[in-house]
């Protein structure tokens, strides 16, 4: 009786192990896919920020579209990849979002004070 019970528990634990193995493999593949997507998104953000830096260095006027595009990509990245972002990445994203928000407010305020709108 005890031997039969041990056999049943052994078989159940084997089946449970196989199920957990398959599930963990699926999760691992999903995480790898998210990391690849994150790297691609990160590359896009770096390109946008480089474009913004070159505009600032050349004293070119910034458009609302440029600033809005950067903020949109940052928020999308934050929402899409919040589970795989390191604490360092989260801090960097938060600082960039705060900075771009302050710049956008200043930019819009300057536009309204000057009475002009820059099409972008």
C-alpha positions, 0 to 999 in steps of 0.5 A: 500500500505504501509502495503504491502510494510512493509510486503514484507520488513519484509519477505525479512529481515527474509529470509536474516537473515536465510541465514546469520545465515546458512552462519555464522554457516558454517564459525564457523564450518570451524574456529573450524576445522581450530583451531583443525588443528592448534593445531595438527600442533602446537603439531608437531612443538613443537615435532620437536623443542624439538627434535632439542633442545635435539640434541643441548644439546647432541652435536649431529650433526644437519642434513640439513634434520632436519633444513629443516623439521622444517622450512617447518612445520613453513612455512606451519603453517604460510601459512595455518593458517594466518587468525586465528593466533594471533599476539603473535603466528605470532611474535613467528613464525617469531622469530623461522623462523629467528633463524632457517634460521640463524642456517641453513646458519651457518650450511651449511657454516660450512659444506662447510668449513669442506668439509663434508656432513652429511647425514640425 
